[in-house]
């Protein structure tokens, strides 16, 4: 399984950006798909996750501004980011957690995509 994240770039504060994460390869069962981020000098943190059933979870600081969604046909997870703030500047990573067979848990990570929000 490979994850290809894209959509990062430079955006002004208050602006919007949409990140995409395309998955290739097969996985037996997906538990969650998500986005994480890591700002310079800080630990990686959860941004948002979504289950195959559509349940979502957001970090408090992005609640109401970011939306995670999935296009099953395209095997792609999106992160729509609105009202961006300087503190959203980070490298964003997509992740898929699940099982490679009925017994073996796995998690996959894409290479990060940098989002820079200028104030």
C-alpha positions as CSV (number, residue, x, y, z in Angstrom):
1,X,0.0,0.0,0.0
2,X,1.3,3.4,-0.9
3,X,-0.2,6.8,0.1
4,X,0.5,9.9,-2.0
5,X,-0.3,13.2,-0.4
6,X,-0.6,16.4,-2.4
7,X,-2.0,19.8,-2.2
8,X,0.4,21.6,0.1
9,X,1.7,25.1,-0.6
10,X,1.8,28.6,0.5
11,X,-1.5,30.3,1.5
12,X,-2.4,33.5,3.2
13,X,-4.0,33.6,6.6
14,X,-7.8,33.3,6.2
15,X,-7.4,31.3,3.0
16,X,-8.3,27.8,2.1
17,X,-6.5,24.7,0.9
18,X,-7.5,21.2,0.1
19,X,-5.1,18.3,0.6
20,X,-5.5,14.9,-1.1
21,X,-4.2,11.5,-0.2
22,X,-4.5,8.9,-2.9
23,X,-4.1,5.2,-1.9
24,X,-2.8,2.5,-4.2
25,X,-2.6,-1.2,-3.4
26,X,-5.1,-3.3,-1.4
27,X,-5.8,-3.6,2.2
28,X,-7.9,-6.2,3.9
29,X,-9.8,-3.9,6.2
30,X,-9.5,-0.2,7.0
31,X,-10.1,1.0,10.5
32,X,-9.4,4.7,10.1
33,X,-8.0,7.1,7.6
34,X,-6.6,10.4,8.8
35,X,-4.4,13.4,8.6
36,X,-1.7,14.3,11.0
37,X,0.7,17.3,11.1
38,X,4.1,18.2,12.4
39,X,5.2,21.7,12.9
40,X,8.8,22.6,13.1
41,X,10.2,21.7,16.5
42,X,7.0,20.0,17.6
43,X,5.7,16.5,17.8
44,X,3.4,15.0,15.2
45,X,-0.3,15.5,16.1
46,X,-3.6,14.3,15.0
47,X,-5.6,16.6,12.8
48,X,-8.6,14.6,11.7
49,X,-9.7,11.0,11.2
50,X,-12.6,9.3,9.5
51,X,-13.8,5.7,9.6
52,X,-15.2,3.8,6.7
53,X,-18.6,4.3,8.3
54,X,-18.2,8.0,8.1
55,X,-17.5,8.8,11.8
56,X,-15.1,11.7,12.1
57,X,-12.8,13.1,14.8
58,X,-11.1,16.4,14.8
59,X,-8.4,18.1,16.9
60,X,-10.1,20.9,18.8
61,X,-8.1,23.6,17.2
62,X,-9.3,22.7,13.7
63,X,-12.9,21.8,14.6
64,X,-15.2,23.9,12.4
65,X,-12.5,24.9,10.0
66,X,-11.3,21.6,8.6
67,X,-13.3,18.9,7.0
68,X,-12.1,15.4,6.3
69,X,-13.8,13.3,3.6
70,X,-13.4,10.2,1.5
71,X,-14.0,9.3,-2.1
72,X,-14.1,5.5,-2.0
73,X,-14.1,5.1,-5.7
74,X,-10.9,7.1,-6.0
75,X,-9.4,5.7,-2.8
76,X,-8.7,9.2,-1.8
77,X,-9.0,11.0,1.5
78,X,-9.3,14.8,1.5
79,X,-8.7,17.5,4.0
80,X,-10.5,20.7,3.3
81,X,-8.9,23.5,5.3
82,X,-10.6,26.8,5.6
83,X,-9.9,29.9,7.7
84,X,-6.3,29.0,7.8
85,X,-4.1,30.4,10.6
86,X,-0.3,30.8,10.9
87,X,-0.3,28.1,13.5
88,X,-1.6,25.6,10.9
89,X,1.7,25.8,9.2
90,X,3.2,22.3,9.3
91,X,4.0,19.2,7.2
92,X,0.8,17.3,6.8
93,X,0.8,13.5,6.6
94,X,-1.9,11.1,5.7
95,X,-2.3,7.7,7.3
96,X,-4.4,4.6,6.9
97,X,-4.8,2.1,9.8
98,X,-6.2,-1.3,9.3
99,X,-5.5,-4.9,8.8
100,X,-3.5,-6.7,6.1
101,X,-5.3,-9.9,6.9
102,X,-7.8,-10.9,9.6
103,X,-5.1,-10.9,12.3
104,X,-2.4,-8.4,11.3
105,X,-2.8,-4.7,12.1
106,X,-1.0,-2.3,9.9
107,X,-0.6,1.4,9.5
108,X,0.7,3.2,6.4
109,X,1.9,6.7,6.1
110,X,2.4,8.9,3.1
111,X,5.2,11.4,2.6
112,X,4.3,14.7,4.0
113,X,3.1,17.8,2.2
114,X,4.1,21.2,3.5
115,X,1.4,23.8,4.2
116,X,2.7,27.3,4.9
117,X,0.3,29.9,6.1
118,X,1.6,33.5,5.8
119,X,0.2,36.0,8.2
